Amino acid sequence: KCGARLAPLFAALRRDKEMSKKDSSATIFEDKFEVQQIDPEGKKFEKVSRIVCQGSSYEMCLILDVHWGLFKCKKGEKIHFALATTIDLSGAKEDDTYNQKEKKTLMDGYDYVMHGRIFQIDPAKEPGVSIIYASFGGLMMSLTGDPNNLTTLEPDMRVYALCKKMHTGDMDEDDL
């Protein structure tokens, strides 16, 4: 009988736990970027290229290492770039393992996805500018710009970097 009285309490605790796992705003940063340079310091690795991009909405500078066999782009090409805390469309927090069930994820809307960690956040020498550094299995990213656009990012945070090439149909009038 004691267990019967506690059952509603345990059910409420389970619901609270599930609700705390969900966060509808899994995407914590996104913008459209124009590729301005590819391998500006020369090619260092056979299958990796470093792209330097300028953001259109937030005027951020993105430097990103990509596997060139999986995500080739050209100077002047536009890409949609996002950082997310989860690939679950519901925004649910993830465990430490990737579940490969056949279900739709945030990855389905992108051409190239990497998982990694933010390892450093530095204020730049200019006032009102921060630099976010992340590593995706050795492929590096730096995102430089107004720290007000990056308030949800923290050191040691696990993130997904999601990239998609933009085609003419994907662009706003301002992009054309």
LOVEX-963910 format. One line per field, with one value per atom (N, C-alpha, C): residue number from 0; residue in one letter; atom name; x, y, z. Coordinates in pm, whole numbers, padded with zeros to 5 digits. Atoms other than C-alpha are relative to their C-alpha. Layout:
// LOVEX-963910
seq	[NUM:...]
type	[a:...]
atom	[CA:...]
u	[X:...]
v	[Y:...]
w	[Z:...]
This chain:
// LOVEX-963910
seq	[0:0:0:1:1:1:2:2:2:3:3:3:4:4:4:5:5:5:6:6:6:7:7:7:8:8:8:9:9:9:10:10:10:11:11:11:12:12:12:13:13:13:14:14:14:15:15:15:16:16:16:17:17:17:18:18:18:19:19:19:20:20:20:21:21:21:22:22:22:23:23:23:24:24:24:25:25:25:26:26:26:27:27:27:28:28:28:29:29:29:30:30:30:31:31:31:32:32:32:33:33:33:34:34:34:35:35:35:36:36:36:37:37:37:38:38:38:39:39:39:40:40:40:41:41:41:42:42:42:43:43:43:44:44:44:45:45:45:46:46:46:47:47:47:48:48:48:49:49:49:50:50:50:51:51:51:52:52:52:53:53:53:54:54:54:55:55:55:56:56:56:57:57:57:58:58:58:59:59:59:60:60:60:61:61:61:62:62:62:63:63:63:64:64:64:65:65:65:66:66:66:67:67:67:68:68:68:69:69:69:70:70:70:71:71:71:72:72:72:73:73:73:74:74:74:75:75:75:76:76:76:77:77:77:78:78:78:79:79:79:80:80:80:81:81:81:82:82:82:83:83:83:84:84:84:85:85:85:86:86:86:87:87:87:88:88:88:89:89:89:90:90:90:91:91:91:92:92:92:93:93:93:94:94:94:95:95:95:96:96:96:97:97:97:98:98:98:99:99:99:100:100:100:101:101:101:102:102:102:103:103:103:104:104:104:105:105:105:106:106:106:107:107:107:108:108:108:109:109:109:110:110:110:111:111:111:112:112:112:113:113:113:114:114:114:115:115:115:116:116:116:117:117:117:118:118:118:119:119:119:120:120:120:121:121:121:122:122:122:123:123:123:124:124:124:125:125:125:126:126:126:127:127:127:128:128:128:129:129:129:130:130:130:131:131:131:132:132:132:133:133:133:134:134:134:135:135:135:136:136:136:137:137:137:138:138:138:139:139:139:140:140:140:141:141:141:142:142:142:143:143:143:144:144:144:145:145:145:146:146:146:147:147:147:148:148:148:149:149:149:150:150:150:151:151:151:152:152:152:153:153:153:154:154:154:155:155:155:156:156:156:157:157:157:158:158:158:159:159:159:160:160:160:161:161:161:162:162:162:163:163:163:164:164:164:165:165:165:166:166:166:167:167:167:168:168:168:169:169:169:170:170:170:171:171:171:172:172:172:173:173:173:174:174:174:175:175:175]
type	[k:k:k:c:c:c:g:g:g:a:a:a:r:r:r:l:l:l:a:a:a:p:p:p:l:l:l:f:f:f:a:a:a:a:a:a:l:l:l:r:r:r:r:r:r:d:d:d:k:k:k:e:e:e:m:m:m:s:s:s:k:k:k:k:k:k:d:d:d:s:s:s:s:s:s:a:a:a:t:t:t:i:i:i:f:f:f:e:e:e:d:d:d:k:k:k:f:f:f:e:e:e:v:v:v:q:q:q:q:q:q:i:i:i:d:d:d:p:p:p:e:e:e:g:g:g:k:k:k:k:k:k:f:f:f:e:e:e:k:k:k:v:v:v:s:s:s:r:r:r:i:i:i:v:v:v:c:c:c:q:q:q:g:g:g:s:s:s:s:s:s:y:y:y:e:e:e:m:m:m:c:c:c:l:l:l:i:i:i:l:l:l:d:d:d:v:v:v:h:h:h:w:w:w:g:g:g:l:l:l:f:f:f:k:k:k:c:c:c:k:k:k:k:k:k:g:g:g:e:e:e:k:k:k:i:i:i:h:h:h:f:f:f:a:a:a:l:l:l:a:a:a:t:t:t:t:t:t:i:i:i:d:d:d:l:l:l:s:s:s:g:g:g:a:a:a:k:k:k:e:e:e:d:d:d:d:d:d:t:t:t:y:y:y:n:n:n:q:q:q:k:k:k:e:e:e:k:k:k:k:k:k:t:t:t:l:l:l:m:m:m:d:d:d:g:g:g:y:y:y:d:d:d:y:y:y:v:v:v:m:m:m:h:h:h:g:g:g:r:r:r:i:i:i:f:f:f:q:q:q:i:i:i:d:d:d:p:p:p:a:a:a:k:k:k:e:e:e:p:p:p:g:g:g:v:v:v:s:s:s:i:i:i:i:i:i:y:y:y:a:a:a:s:s:s:f:f:f:g:g:g:g:g:g:l:l:l:m:m:m:m:m:m:s:s:s:l:l:l:t:t:t:g:g:g:d:d:d:p:p:p:n:n:n:n:n:n:l:l:l:t:t:t:t:t:t:l:l:l:e:e:e:p:p:p:d:d:d:m:m:m:r:r:r:v:v:v:y:y:y:a:a:a:l:l:l:c:c:c:k:k:k:k:k:k:m:m:m:h:h:h:t:t:t:g:g:g:d:d:d:m:m:m:d:d:d:e:e:e:d:d:d:d:d:d:l:l:l]
atom	[N:CA:C:N:CA:C:N:CA:C:N:CA:C:N:CA:C:N:CA:C:N:CA:C:N:CA:C:N:CA:C:N:CA:C:N:CA:C:N:CA:C:N:CA:C:N:CA:C:N:CA:C:N:CA:C:N:CA:C:N:CA:C:N:CA:C:N:CA:C:N:CA:C:N:CA:C:N:CA:C:N:CA:C:N:CA:C:N:CA:C:N:CA:C:N:CA:C:N:CA:C:N:CA:C:N:CA:C:N:CA:C:N:CA:C:N:CA:C:N:CA:C:N:CA:C:N:CA:C:N:CA:C:N:CA:C:N:CA:C:N:CA:C:N:CA:C:N:CA:C:N:CA:C:N:CA:C:N:CA:C:N:CA:C:N:CA:C:N:CA:C:N:CA:C:N:CA:C:N:CA:C:N:CA:C:N:CA:C:N:CA:C:N:CA:C:N:CA:C:N:CA:C:N:CA:C:N:CA:C:N:CA:C:N:CA:C:N:CA:C:N:CA:C:N:CA:C:N:CA:C:N:CA:C:N:CA:C:N:CA:C:N:CA:C:N:CA:C:N:CA:C:N:CA:C:N:CA:C:N:CA:C:N:CA:C:N:CA:C:N:CA:C:N:CA:C:N:CA:C:N:CA:C:N:CA:C:N:CA:C:N:CA:C:N:CA:C:N:CA:C:N:CA:C:N:CA:C:N:CA:C:N:CA:C:N:CA:C:N:CA:C:N:CA:C:N:CA:C:N:CA:C:N:CA:C:N:CA:C:N:CA:C:N:CA:C:N:CA:C:N:CA:C:N:CA:C:N:CA:C:N:CA:C:N:CA:C:N:CA:C:N:CA:C:N:CA:C:N:CA:C:N:CA:C:N:CA:C:N:CA:C:N:CA:C:N:CA:C:N:CA:C:N:CA:C:N:CA:C:N:CA:C:N:CA:C:N:CA:C:N:CA:C:N:CA:C:N:CA:C:N:CA:C:N:CA:C:N:CA:C:N:CA:C:N:CA:C:N:CA:C:N:CA:C:N:CA:C:N:CA:C:N:CA:C:N:CA:C:N:CA:C:N:CA:C:N:CA:C:N:CA:C:N:CA:C:N:CA:C:N:CA:C:N:CA:C:N:CA:C:N:CA:C:N:CA:C:N:CA:C:N:CA:C:N:CA:C:N:CA:C:N:CA:C:N:CA:C:N:CA:C:N:CA:C:N:CA:C:N:CA:C:N:CA:C:N:CA:C:N:CA:C:N:CA:C:N:CA:C:N:CA:C:N:CA:C:N:CA:C:N:CA:C:N:CA:C:N:CA:C:N:CA:C:N:CA:C:N:CA:C:N:CA:C:N:CA:C:N:CA:C:N:CA:C:N:CA:C:N:CA:C:N:CA:C]
u	[00082:00000:00087:-00090:00290:00047:-00045:00416:-00107:00111:00072:-00012:00008:00078:00117:-00118:00426:00002:00000:00347:-00023:00017:00206:00121:-00119:00512:00112:-00104:00751:-00033:00041:00550:00029:-00028:00578:00150:-00146:00953:00053:-00042:00993:-00037:00042:00795:00093:-00090:01011:00137:-00131:01326:-00003:00012:01204:-00010:00014:01106:00134:-00130:01449:00096:-00085:01606:-00031:00042:01416:00032:-00025:01516:-00029:00044:01335:00098:-00095:01621:00135:-00125:01886:00103:-00091:02036:00034:-00042:02240:00065:-00052:02391:-00021:00004:02326:00005:-00011:02401:00036:-00045:02468:00138:-00137:02834:00041:-00060:03022:00144:-00138:03341:00088:-00089:03615:00136:-00131:03928:-00005:-00018:04023:00150:-00141:04352:00088:-00078:04488:00148:-00141:04814:00058:-00042:04849:-00064:00061:04723:00095:-00082:04852:-00021:00035:04673:-00072:00055:04567:-00152:00146:04200:-00071:00059:04144:00031:-00020:04092:-00057:00046:04048:-00073:00077:03771:-00015:00016:03750:-00125:00131:03399:-00041:00055:03223:-00152:00143:02875:-00077:00080:02593:-00088:00091:02356:00073:-00067:02592:00142:-00134:02912:00108:-00098:03099:00100:-00101:03419:00010:-00007:03418:00120:-00110:03734:-00026:00043:03654:00080:-00064:03852:-00107:00099:03649:00071:-00048:03707:-00036:00023:03750:-00070:00069:03624:-00149:00142:03293:-00070:00061:03236:00091:-00078:03392:-00083:00068:03307:00097:-00080:03429:00000:-00006:03537:-00122:00120:03229:-00130:00119:02992:-00057:00066:02738:-00034:00036:02689:-00085:00077:02444:00074:-00076:02631:-00077:00070:02481:00081:-00050:02597:-00122:00113:02361:00050:-00037:02368:-00048:00054:02173:-00046:00056:02064:-00143:00137:01734:-00095:00091:01455:-00087:00081:01262:00081:-00086:01560:00042:-00035:01601:00151:-00142:01941:00039:-00048:02154:00082:-00091:02329:00139:-00137:02699:00018:-00011:02623:-00094:00084:02479:-00092:00099:02160:-00027:00010:02154:-00135:00134:01781:-00037:00046:01616:-00106:00095:01459:00059:-00044:01477:00078:-00080:01741:00029:-00042:01870:00100:-00100:02146:-00061:00064:01894:-00010:00010:01878:00134:-00133:02255:00083:-00089:02530:00116:-00122:02808:-00017:00019:02797:00120:-00109:03071:-00043:00027:03054:00132:-00124:03307:-00026:00005:03380:00056:-00058:03431:00109:-00108:03769:00054:-00052:03834:-00090:00070:03655:00090:-00093:03881:-00062:00032:03806:00112:-00103:03986:00057:-00066:04205:-00091:00095:03921:-00114:00114:03641:-00124:00124:03314:00019:-00027:03474:00049:-00046:03514:00036:-00036:03668:-00034:00037:03519:00083:-00079:03748:-00064:00054:03619:00083:-00068:03769:-00100:00088:03584:00088:-00090:03809:00128:-00123:04109:-00024:00035:03931:-00042:00016:03936:-00101:00091:03688:00032:00002:03712:-00112:00112:03416:00024:-00037:03496:-00109:00098:03254:-00055:00065:03022:-00039:00031:03001:-00149:00144:02631:-00070:00057:02565:00041:-00056:02748:-00018:00016:02612:-00028:00034:02495:00116:-00115:02837:00089:-00084:03057:00117:-00112:03399:-00042:00024:03387:-00141:00134:03039:00011:00006:02965:-00095:00081:02834:00010:-00002:02747:00020:-00016:02871:-00070:00080:02627:00018:-00024:02700:-00086:00079:02486:00033:-00021:02568:-00134:00123:02314:-00010:00028:02160:-00088:00075:01982:-00137:00133:01643:00002:-00013:01775:00032:-00051:01890:-00111:00089:01712:00031:-00026:01683:00132:-00125:01975:00122:-00114:02197:00024:-00014:02136:00068]
v	[-00119:00000:00125:-00116:00235:00032:-00019:00182:00062:-00056:00264:00150:-00143:00601:00076:-00066:00676:-00002:00012:00577:00134:-00129:00922:00092:-00081:01088:-00040:00048:00868:00034:-00036:00929:00148:-00143:01305:00026:-00016:01275:-00043:00044:01077:00104:-00103:01344:00122:-00114:01621:-00029:00038:01431:00006:-00003:01388:00144:-00140:01756:00072:-00067:01863:-00045:00047:01654:00073:-00064:01856:00148:-00142:02195:00030:-00020:02313:00082:-00082:02545:-00070:00075:02290:00078:-00081:02530:00125:-00112:02783:00113:-00105:02974:-00044:00031:02992:00129:-00115:03225:-00053:00029:03232:00062:-00046:03264:-00007:00007:03340:-00046:00051:03142:00105:-00103:03401:-00054:00059:03185:-00149:00143:02819:-00025:00028:02705:00125:-00124:03062:-00013:00020:02933:-00121:00118:02651:-00126:00126:02296:-00076:00068:02119:-00151:00142:01784:-00035:00043:01585:00008:00008:01542:00109:-00106:01854:00136:-00138:02212:00093:-00102:02523:00107:-00103:02756:00121:-00125:03120:00066:-00049:03264:00124:-00120:03591:-00015:00013:03585:00119:-00108:03787:00071:-00063:03849:00060:-00043:03878:00050:-00045:03974:-00072:00083:03689:-00054:00064:03540:-00146:00144:03159:-00058:00077:02957:-00144:00137:02589:-00098:00110:02277:-00100:00097:02038:-00112:00112:01697:00032:-00050:01803:-00101:00101:01474:-00004:00003:01518:00135:-00134:01896:00093:-00090:02075:00125:-00125:02439:00090:-00091:02724:00139:-00138:03077:00073:-00072:03300:-00076:00082:03012:00033:-00027:03060:-00132:00117:02810:00043:-00020:02784:-00079:00062:02710:00014:-00003:02620:-00077:00075:02508:-00044:00053:02285:-00088:00083:02105:-00144:00133:01805:-00008:00018:01658:-00050:00044:01541:00114:-00105:01737:00055:-00048:01760:00089:-00078:01929:-00075:00080:01645:-00011:00017:01628:-00144:00132:01335:-00064:00074:01064:00009:-00003:01004:-00088:00087:00761:00047:-00034:00808:-00116:00102:00616:00003:00003:00508:-00049:00038:00439:00077:-00063:00518:00105:-00107:00846:00130:-00130:01200:00074:-00082:01424:00134:-00130:01775:-00018:00026:01622:-00015:00024:01541:00127:-00125:01909:00060:-00054:01951:-00097:00081:01828:-00059:00038:01798:00032:-00017:01748:-00056:00047:01719:00017:-00009:01660:00027:-00031:01812:00080:-00076:02039:00140:-00133:02405:-00010:00016:02418:00133:-00128:02791:00113:-00123:03126:00116:-00111:03431:00132:-00135:03798:00043:-00045:03943:00133:-00125:04250:00121:-00109:04465:-00009:00007:04561:-00052:00052:04378:-00115:00113:04084:-00118:00124:03723:-00101:00110:03417:-00130:00133:03071:-00101:00105:02775:-00134:00135:02421:-00098:00108:02091:-00110:00107:01827:-00118:00111:01524:00045:-00053:01739:00102:-00105:01951:00121:-00117:02301:00099:-00108:02586:00120:-00122:02947:00087:-00087:03181:00131:-00129:03548:00102:-00106:03831:00048:-00060:04007:-00107:00102:03808:-00009:00005:03899:-00104:00103:03655:-00140:00129:03376:-00028:00007:03398:-00141:00135:03034:-00098:00089:02889:00007:00009:02771:-00094:00093:02605:-00141:00143:02223:-00043:00034:02232:-00088:00084:01954:00063:-00062:02088:-00077:00048:01983:00122:-00101:02193:-00057:00046:02167:00097:-00083:02294:-00048:00032:02310:00103:-00092:02456:00062:-00069:02716:00009:-00009:02700:00122:-00122:02987:-00001:00009:02865:00015:-00010:02868:00141:-00131:03230:00103:-00114:03546:00095:-00100:03841:00072:-00069:04004:-00079:00085:03706:-00004:00012:03729:00119]
w	[00000:00000:00000:-00004:00070:-00142:00138:-00285:-00086:00077:-00423:00023:-00029:-00247:-00062:00056:-00381:-00153:00146:-00741:-00070:00067:-00837:00017:-00024:-00681:-00096:00091:-00881:-00145:00137:-01200:-00025:00015:-01142:-00011:00008:-01082:-00137:00133:-01407:-00104:00095:-01597:00009:-00019:-01447:-00060:00054:-01542:-00153:00145:-01901:-00051:00041:-01923:00010:-00014:-01798:-00109:00109:-02075:-00130:00124:-02337:00003:00017:-02466:-00146:00137:-02776:-00082:00074:-02869:-00007:00014:-02963:-00081:00080:-03221:00079:-00084:-03027:-00078:00088:-03319:-00143:00144:-03691:-00079:00090:-03978:-00138:00136:-04350:-00013:00016:-04440:-00146:00132:-04758:00015:-00003:-04819:-00068:00054:-04865:-00039:00030:-04861:00028:-00025:-04880:00014:-00031:-04724:-00016:00017:-04683:00033:-00036:-04531:-00072:00074:-04783:00055:-00039:-04770:00092:-00100:-04458:-00002:00000:-04489:-00129:00128:-04793:-00005:00004:-04696:00079:-00082:-04483:-00063:00043:-04593:00105:-00094:-04386:-00081:00068:-04500:00093:-00073:-04393:-00057:00044:-04406:00077:-00063:-04330:00010:-00023:-04177:-00055:00058:-04328:00102:-00096:-04036:00119:-00123:-03740:-00023:00036:-03924:00081:-00070:-03754:-00103:00083:-03892:00044:-00027:-03914:-00072:00059:-03971:00039:-00025:-04006:-00084:00072:-04095:-00039:00049:-04310:-00076:00080:-04465:-00145:00135:-04827:-00090:00080:-04968:00028:-00039:-04785:-00016:00008:-04800:-00078:00086:-05096:-00025:00032:-05147:-00074:00080:-05361:00062:-00043:-05288:-00056:00043:-05302:00024:-00025:-05226:00138:-00128:-04946:00068:-00079:-04667:00118:-00123:-04382:00106:-00107:-04059:00130:-00129:-03722:00103:-00115:-03379:00079:-00074:-03184:00114:-00115:-02851:-00015:00024:-02981:-00144:00134:-03311:00006:-00020:-03164:-00035:00045:-03334:00112:-00112:-03008:00093:-00088:-02846:00124:-00118:-02595:00013:-00028:-02432:-00031:00038:-02542:00111:-00086:-02350:-00061:00053:-02407:-00123:00116:-02690:-00109:00114:-03037:-00031:00031:-03104:-00150:00144:-03467:-00050:00044:-03483:-00125:00124:-03813:00033:-00025:-03707:-00052:00052:-03839:00109:-00092:-03680:-00067:00052:-03725:-00114:00103:-03940:-00139:00129:-04215:-00085:00074:-04312:-00039:00026:-04355:-00083:00084:-04589:00078:-00070:-04332:00148:-00144:-03954:00075:-00085:-03692:00146:-00143:-03317:00072:-00071:-03080:00126:-00125:-02785:-00017:-00011:-02723:00105:-00097:-02557:00051:-00048:-02518:-00049:00037:-02520:00042:-00027:-02549:-00039:00047:-02551:-00095:00094:-02851:00045:-00037:-02843:-00021:00023:-02975:00101:-00092:-02734:-00073:00057:-02790:-00097:00090:-02972:00082:-00064:-02854:-00107:00090:-03013:00071:-00049:-02961:-00076:00062:-03027:00031:-00020:-03078:-00081:00070:-03182:-00030:00044:-03378:-00044:00030:-03353:-00066:00058:-03443:-00109:00096:-03703:00082:-00086:-03560:-00055:00035:-03559:00087:-00079:-03452:-00055:00034:-03449:00074:-00057:-03394:-00025:00017:-03330:00131:-00116:-03090:00100:-00100:-02766:00034:-00025:-02737:-00088:00088:-03024:00043:-00039:-02842:00149:-00146:-02487:00052:-00048:-02469:-00009:00014:-02551:00122:-00119:-02265:-00026:00013:-02234:00039:-00022:-02241:-00042:00048:-02399:-00125:00119:-02647:-00100:00104:-02977:-00130:00138:-03327:-00089:00105:-03619:-00123:00113:-03908:-00116:00118:-04260:-00116:00119:-04570:-00106:00111:-04909:-00036:00036:-05007:-00151:00143:-05349:-00022:00029:-05522:00065:-00062:-05392:00150:-00145:-05033:00047:-00039:-05040:00008:-00010:-04936:-00116:00103:-05175:00024:-00033:-04990:-00044:00037:-05080:-00149:00146:-05454:-00062]
